[in-house]
Amino acid sequence: MSFGLARGNMDLLFCKVDWFSVEQHQRSAVDQEVDVYHPDKLLNTSEDALVDYFLEKYRMDVPQIQRDAISVDQREARIDVSQDPLRYVSDRSRPFHVPGTLVEVEIPFSGDEQFFRVQPSTFTLNPPRGEVRGSSLFIHVQGTTLQPAQVKQHIDSTVAEIETNLNHLRSAAEQFNRSIAQQAQSRIAFRKQKLLQDRNLVANLGFPMKQRDGAAATYASPQVRRKITPVQPPASTASFTPEPALPDDHYNAILDIMTNMVRVMECSPSAFAHSDEEAIRTHFLVQLNGHYQGQATGETFNYEGKTDILVKDKGRSIFIAECKFWRGEKGYLETIDQLLGYLTWRDTKAAILVFNRNRNFTDVLAKVKEITERHPNFRKFIRQRSETGWMFRFAHRDDPNREMTVTVMVFDVPNAS
C-alpha cells in the first residue's frame, strides 16, 4: 500500500520566513510610515485616531482554523510509487505511476493567509504540507489502497500539527499587537514634537507664567500668583494652523486649587449647606483669580451662564469647569453635552465638579464613571487622578479630530447638621 502526501503539488508550510524577520519588518514599516506621513495631516489628526489607524494596519491576524467546517473530497489519481520501498521499481530516478485515490481535505480559516509561510520561534524540521487557495487550506492524502482509519488518523495529526504552529505564531502576534500601539504612539508624538519645533512653536503653545509677589497661600494652593499669557506663534504657511493650549502642569495646578477648595467645603459643611451651584461657582472664582491673573484684566477666570468657569483666548474657551449637584444620569449627561458644545480649540481642557448631597456616595462614584464612559463622544479613559476623580478624553460632536480632556471629580458635601 502506498500511503502519504502527494509529491510535488503541495508546499511545505511554516518554513519560508522566520517570525523574527516578520516582526522586525512590521516594526520598521510602522516607523517608516509615521516618518513619511503627510505633516499637516499628522498635526491635524487626533493622535488616538492615528494610533488606531496604525494598529489596524499593522496588527497581525494569525489564521484561526474552522474545524467544524472541514470537508473532504476524493477522486481518482495517478500515484507516483517510485519511492515506495515495498514495490519493485526498476528505475527509481524517474516517476512510476499507478492507479490510485487522492483524498483532498479543505480546511476553512479566518485571518491572514501569509502566516502559513511563517516559521514560528518553536518549530520542527518536518513541517506539514498544504496549499492555500482563497480562504481555505488544502491537504492531500493519496494511496493505492487507502483505509478509512488510516486516512482519518493522518488528517487529524496533520491538522493538529498545523494548529500547533498557528498557536505558537498567535502567541507571538498577540504580544506584538499589544506593543505596536505604544510604539506608534511614541513615534507619532516624537514626530509631532519635531514638526512643531520646526514651525517655531514654543513650549506646546503654552502660557508663560510671570511670578507675582504677595499671593496668599490659602488652602494649600500655589505659593505664587501667575500670569496666563496665551502665546500664538507666527502662523505657518502650511495648512496646519497653530492653536493655543493650556499646558498640562497649569491644568493640574488649577484642578488642585479646586480640589483644595472642596476640601474646605467638606470640612465646614455648615458654611455651604445652603449654597447653590452659582454660589459655589463664585466661591471658586474668587480663589482662582487670587492665584492667576489674565492677560488684559485682573480676572482670568470668568463665567457664562449659571455654572460655568471659563478661561478664554481670543474669544474661545481653553479651560472650562462646571459645578453641578448630582441629580441623576440625565442631568449629568446634559452637563457633558454642554461642555462638548464649548469645544473650539483642538486641545480644550475641562473639569466637571460633581457635588453629592444626601445620597450614597459610593453608588454615585460608580455611576459617574460608568455613565461617563457610555457617552457617545467618549474616546478614552486616560487615568485615575484621585480616589474620586478621573481624566477622560472626548471627541467633538462634529469633528472627531478635535478633542477635549475632561477631568471629573466627585465630592461629598453633606448638609449642615
N, C-alpha and C positions, 0 to 999 in steps of 0.2 A: 504493500500500500504506500502510495506517496501522499504525504500529509504535511502541508506547510504553506507559507506565504508565496504568492505569485512572484516570480523572479523578473525583475526589470521594469515592472509597471507600477511599483509602489515606492515612495520616497521614505527614507529614514526620517523620523520625526525627532524634534528636540535636539538638533545637533548642528544647525547651520551657523548660529551666532551665540556667544555666551551671554549670560544675564548681565554681567558686569559691563560689557560693552553697550548693551541696550540702555542700561540705567545712565551711564555716563553720557550717551548720546542725547537722551531726553533732557538731562540737566543742562547740558551745553546748549541745546536748542531753546530752552526757556530763556536762558541768559541772553542768547543772541537775539531772540525776537524782542525782548524788552529793550535791548540796546539800540535796535533799529526802528522801534515803534515810533510812529509819527509824533514829534514832540508836542504839538498843540493838542492832539488827541489824548496824549498821555496826561497832560496838565488839566485838560477839561473834563476828563472822565473820572468818575468815582474810583478810588483805589480799591474798594471792595469789589466793584464790578470788574475791574481789570484782573484782580486775583481770581475771581470766579471764571473769567474767560480763559486764563492760562491753565487753571486747574482742569477745566473741562477739556481743553485741547490736548493737554499733555499727560493727563492721568492714564494709567494703564488698566485696561479692562481684560483680564485674563479669561479665556473661554470657560464657560460652565456647561458641562455635558448634560443633555436632557435624556437621562436614562429611560424614562417612561416612553420616550418617542423613538427608541431604537427599532429599526426594521431590517429584515433580511430579504434577499432575493437570490435565486440560483439560476445558472444557465450552463449549457454545455460549453466545454472549453478544450483546447489542445494544451496538454500539460507537458512541460519540459521535465523529463525524468533523467536527464544526463548525469545528474549528481546524486541519484538515488543509489546508495551502496548495495541495496538488496536486488538490484536489477543488473542484468548483464547488458552492457553497452560497449560496443567495440571501440568507439571514439568519443571519449568524454570531453574533448576540447570543443565540440560543437553541440548545439541543442539537439535533443532527440525527443520528439513529441509523440504522445499517445493520447487517445480519447480520455476525457475525464470530466470533472464537475468543478465549477467555481461558485463559491458562496460569497456574495457581496453584502457587507454589513454597513448600513447607513446610520451614522450617529449624529443627530442634530445637535447644534450647540449655539449658545449666545456668547457674544464677546468678540474680541479681535483675533482673527484667524492667524495673524502673524506670529502669535505666541507658540504655535505648533512648530515653529522653526527655531525657537529659543531654547538653549540648553540651560537648565536651572543650575544653581550652585551645587546642588546634590544631584548626581546623575549616575547612570550605569553605562557600561561600554557596549551594551547590546540594546539600543533603543528600539521601540516598536516602529513598525512601518505603517504608512497610511497615506491617503491623498485627500486634500481639501478641495471641495467643489462647492462654491457658494457658501451656505451656512451649515454645511454638513461635512463630517469627516467619514471617509470610507476606508474600511479594511477588508482584506480578502483572505479567504481560506479556500484552498484548492487541493484536489487529490483525485486519485482514480477509484478509490473505494472508501469514500468518506462515511463515517459513522456519526449519528446524531450526538452521542455523548462526547465524542472527541471534539467535534466542531464546537459544541456549547462550551466545553472547558477552554478551548483555545480563544474563543470570543471573550469569555469572562476574564481570562488572565490578561488579554491584550487591553481590554477596556480598563481594567484595574491599574495596569501599568501606565496607561495614558493619564488616568486621573491622578496617580501619584505624582507624575511630572507636573501636571497642571496645579496641583496643590502646593508644590514647592514654589512654583512661579507666583501663585496667588499670594502666598505669604510675603514674598519679597515685594510684590507690586503694592500690596496694602501698606507696607511700611513706606514705600516710595511715595504713594499718594498722600499719606499723612504729612510728609515733609515738603512736598513740592509747593504747597500753598505758602508756607513760610519762606521758602526760597524765592518765590515770585514776589511776595510782598516786600522782602528785603531789597531785592534788585530794583523793583519799581520805586521804592522810597529813596534809594540811593540815586537813581537817575533823575527823579523829580527834584531832589535837592540840588543836583548838579545843574539841571536846566534853570532852576530858579536863581541859582548863583550866577549863571551865565547871563541872566537877564537883569542882573543888579538888584535882585530882591533881597533885602537885608533882614535877617532875623525873622523869617517867616511872615513878613509884612506886619510885624507886631507893633506894640505901643511902647516906645521908650518912656520909662518912668523917671521923673525927676524928684529926688528926695526933698521933702519939705519939713522943716523943724516944727515941733510943737504939737504933733498929733498925740492924742491921749491913747494909752494902752488899755482901753476899756474892753472888757470881755475877752481878754487874751487874743485880741486881733492884732494885725501887723503893727510894728513899732514905728512906722513912718507913714506919712501921708504921701501918696503917689500921684503923679500927674499922668493921665492917659492921653497920649497924642497919637491918633491913628496916622500911620505913615504910608502913603501910596507912592511906590517908586515910579519912575518915569515909565509910561506905557510902552510896551514893546510894539514893534511894527508887525509882529506876528499876531495871529488871530486870538491867542490867549490873552485875556485881559486880567492884569493883576488885581486882586481884591484884598481888602483889609481883613485881618483875622485877629481874634483875641488869643494871645499866647496861652498855652496850657497852664503855665505857672500862675498867671494872673487870674485865669478862670478858677483854678483850685483855691487861690487866695480869697477870691470873692465867696466861693462856696464855704470856706472855713469861717469867714466872718458871719455868714448867715447861720451856719450851724451853731456857732457860739451864742448868737442872739437867741436862738431857740432854746438852748440850754438854760439861759436866764429865764425864759418863759416857763420852762418845766420846773425850775426851782422856785419860782414865785408865781404860782397859778392864780392867786387872788388878784394880782395886778392886771392879769389879762383875761380874767374869767368872762368878761362881757365884751371883749374886743371882737369886732367882726373882721372880715378879710381885708377891708380897706384900712382899718385902723392898724392891723398888723403890718400891712404893706408900708404904711407911713413910718411905723416903728423901724422897719428895715432901712428905708430910705435915709432916715436921719443918721443911722450908724454907718451905712455905706458911704454917704457923702462926707462923713467925718474922716474917711481914710483915703478917698480918691477925689481928685479934682479934675474937672473936664477941661477940654482944650480952650473953650471960649467963656464958659461960665463956671460958677462955683459948684454947680450941681451937675455932676456927670451922670448920676442915676436919676432918671425921670420916670414919670408914669403916664400911662394912657389907659383909658377905661377905668375899671374899678379895682383891678388886682394886679396890673402889670408893672414890673420894674424893668426898665429898658436902658441899655447903653446904645447910642446911635453914632453912626459915622455917615456924613453926607445924607442924612435923612433915612438911612437904612439901619435896621437893628442888627447889632453884632452880639449882644447879650440880652437875653430875655428871661425873666423869672415870673412865675405865677405862684401866688399864695392861695391855697384852697383848703377848705374844710372837707373832710371825706363825707360825701353824700351818695356814695354808691358808684357802680360801674358806669352808668350813663353819663353822669356829671364828670367823671374822671376822663373818659374818652373824649368828651367835648373839650376838655382842657388841652389834651394833646392836639386835637384838630386845630384849636385856636393858635397854639404855638407854631404848628406847621404852616399856618397861614401867614405868620410873620416872616418866615424864612425868605430872605432876599439874597444875601451874600452866600457864597459857596460853603463857608465854614462858620455859620452861625452857631453859637453855643447857648444853651438854655438850661433852666432849672425849674423843677416843679416841687414846691414845698407843700406836702400834704399834712394837714393837722387833724389829728384824731381826738374826738371827744366822746366819752361815754359809750365806746364800742370796744369789742375785744381787739386789743392792739395786735396780737399775734395773727388773728384772722385777717385783719386789714393789711398787714405786711404781706402775707401770702397772696392776697387778692391783687394788690397793686402790681407786684412783679408779673404775675400771670397775665393780668389784663394788658399790661404794657406790651408784652411780647406777642399778644394776639392782635394788636393794632395792625391794620393793613399796610401801613407805611413803615412798620418796624423792620429794621435791616439786621442789626447785630447787637448782641449783648457784649459790652466792652469789658467791664469788670465790676466787682462789688466794691464800693467806695467806703462803706462803713457797715455796721450791723443792720442799719435801717436805710441804707442808700445804695443806689446802683447807677451805673453810667450805661447809656444806650446810644445807638446810632439810628437815626431815622432818615428816610428819603423824602424829598419834596414831593408834594402831591402831583405836580405837573412835570417835573424834571428829575428823574432818578439819580442824575449825576450831582445834584445839589443835595447836600446832607446837613443834618443838624445833630450835634452832640447834646443829648438831654440827660441831665442828672436828676433822678427822682429821689427825694429824701422825705421820709415819713417820720413824723414826730407825734408823741403822745402829749397832749396839752389838756390835762384834766380841768374840770370846773373847780372853782374855789369851794372849799367845804364849808 
